[in-house]
Amino acid sequence: MQKKVLVLVAALLLVVAAAAYADKRPHEGKIARVDMDGKVLVVQGEEGDQWQLYWTETTKCKGDVLVTELKPGDSIHFDYVEKDGKMWVTELRRTHKAKS
């Protein structure tokens, strides 16, 4: 019985830790700069922090926008993985188009 309780407590702690980590990961912001040659988006969060997001041909775009159509001022929501010290966008969608 104690072993089941211990396993349950460990699983609960793992879920709580994963949720806390997910809250710290950036997932949305406003595009500050687009580098088409380097395939990099510089995105600024609400608190002024910036991230360099790299994309590839496997990056999925939701909605009717392509990565090459994104402009500074556009707001995006994104998912990414960290690899080789870089943030690689796996999926993104534009949530607000910048005014022209």
N, C-alpha and C positions, 0 to 999 in steps of 0.2 A: 504494500500500500504506500509506504513512504517513497519508494522508487517512482511510482506513478505521479505522486505529488511533485517530486523533484523534477521530473521530466516536464510536467505541465508548467511549473514555474520557469524553467529554463526556456521553454518555447515562448512563453509570454514575454519574458525579457528580450528575447530575440526580435519579436514583433515590435515591441516598443522602441528598441534601438534602431530598427530599420525605418520606422516611421519618423523618428527624430532625424535620421540622416537624410531622408527624402525631403524633409522640410528645408534643409540647409542648401540643397542643390538648386541652382537657378533653373527656371523653366520658362521665363518670359521676360521680355524687355523690348527696348526700342533700338532699332538699328542706327548706329552712329556712323558706320563706314562699311562700304562693300569693296572688296578687292577681288575682282573677277579673275585676274591672272593667278593669284595665290589661292583662290577658292576659300576666302576667309570673310566672315561677317564679324564685325566688331559690334557687340550688343551691350547696351547700358541698362542696368537694372534700376529699380525705383530708388535705391539707396545710393546711387551714384557709382556703384561698382561696375566694371566692364569685363567682358569675356571675349576671347577670340574663339569663334566657332568655325570649324573647318567642315566643308562638305565634299562629297564625292558623287559619282554617278549613281550610287546606291541610296543616297538620301531621298527619303520619301516626302513629297509635298502634298499636303491636304488642301482641298479646295481647288480653285482654278488658277493657281499661281505657280510659277517656276522660280527656282532660286535666282536665276538670272534676271527676273523681273522685279526683285526686291530692291528697294531704294532706301537711303537714309531717311529716317523719320517714320518708317513703317514699324508697327508693333508686331511682334511675333511671339508665338508659343512654340517651344521646342523640347525635344527629348534628345539626349546625347549619351555617349559612352566616352569614358576617358581611356585613351590608349597612347602610349609613348609620350605621356605628359601633355597631350592635347585633348581638347574637347571636340569630338567628332559628332556632328548632328546626324541622328538617325531618322528623325521625322520633324517636320515643322509645318506650321500654317500661319498665314498672316491674319492677325486679329483686327488690325486697323491699318488702313492705307493712309500714308502721309498726304497732306494737302499739297497740291502742285504749286 
